[in-house]
Amino acid sequence: MNTLMEVARAAALALLATACTALSTSHAPPPASDAAAPDTKPTREFSIRGERAFLDGVEVDLWGLRCGNALYSTNITERHVRALDNMVRHGINLIGVYVQGSNGGWPDPDAGLNGFERSGALKPAVAERLEWLIREADARGMVVMVGVFSPRKDQQLEGEPAVRRALEETADFLSTRGLRNVFVDIAHEYDHTERMDLAIFREPNGAAKKSKLARWFKARAPQIEVGVCPYEKSPTADEFPGMDVRIIQKSMPIPARGFVVNVETQKQDSYEADGFFNEGHVDAVVADCERYAAAPNAVMLFHAAYVQGIGNFSGTAPHPEMGGFGTSPSDRGVRVYFEWVRNNIGSWEQLRHVR
C-alpha cells in the first residue's frame, strides 16, 4: 500500500511540476515578429488615414476615458473589464492605459505600477493583464491607447539600453499577440521639468530623441501607430519626424493639422476630493466635450482624479465605473461625462454611434 501511495504521490508531483513549467513559459515575452503568433487571433486593426481614425477599415469617431492605472493589479484590471459594457452604452469607445502607471494621486503620487524590470524587461503579469483588457475592449469594438513610459517611473530603468529593451518588448508583445486595436503614447509628458529624469526623455534635441524612440518601436511593430505626449509647460514640440499620432495634453490648443489625441484633458476634480464637481467644473467638462466634438481631426480622453488615482480621498479609486454626478461626497462620480457623450454623440453599437 505504501509503495502504491508513494508512486501515486510521485506521479502527482511530476504532473504538478510539468504544469508549473508550462505556466511559467507560457507568459514569456514572444519573439519579435510582424505576424501574430499562430495560436493568436488578431483583433480589429486601428489605423489612421489622413486625419481620421479607422477601425477594421470603418471610419470612426472616438470618445475616450483616461484609465492610467488600469493595469495596477488583477483586481483593478477586472474592474475595468467589467465597466466596458457601460462605457460603450454611453458612447465611450477608447480607453488609455499605461504600462508605467500614471500619477497615483492621493496619498501617494508615486503609487503607480511600473510594468518593467530595471533592465527594461516587460513583466509577464502586466503583459497578461494588458492583453486581457485589450481583447475585452476589442470584443466591444473599442480602441486602446497603450502608454509606455511615464514620469516618476522612467528613472527606475537602467539607462537608454533599458529604455530600448522596454520599447522593443512592448512592440514585440503587441505585434506577436495580434493586438491591433491600439495606438501608442511612447512617453507621457516628455521633458517634464521635474519628473522626467533620463536624458532621452528630455530636451535638448527632443525631436531627434523622439524619432529614435519611434524607430525602435516601429522596427518591431511597423503596423502600430505611435506618438509622444509633450509636457504642457515645456517648449518641446508636439510633433516630430516619424510620428503617426499628434499627441497633446490638458489645455493645449488643438492643432489644425494631423490626427490629434489629447490623452489627458485638464481634470476638474482633485485627488483629495475625487469625483466631486462644482458648477464651474461641470461647465469646464462640457466645454472640453464641445471643443473636441467640433474638431473632426481631434480626439479626447477625459481625465479625472476619480478614474485615475489609486486610493484617493474616497479610498476606492481608481473607478472605471461612472458613479454619480459628483454633486457631493456621497454622490462621487463622472456621470456628467458619460451622459454628455451618450446624449450628444450616442451609444456605441457595431462600430458606430447611435443616438
Protein Blocks (a to p, Z undefined) as FASTA:
>chain_A
ZZmmmmmmmmmmmmmmmmmmmmmmmmpccdddfbdcfkbccddddddehjacceehiacd
ddddddfklmmpmklmmmmmmmmmmmmmnopabdcddfbacdebjabfklpccfbdfkop
acfklmmmmmmmmmmmmmnopacdddfbdehklmmpgcjklmmmmmmmmmmmmmmnopab
bccdfbghihiaklmmblklccehklmmmmmmmmmmmmmmmmbccdddddfkbcbdfbde
hiabdcdehjbccdfedjdddfbdcdfbdfklghiacfklmmmmmmmmmmmmmmmkbccd
dddfklmmghijnopaccfbgbinolafklgcjklmmmmmmmmnopceehiacZZ
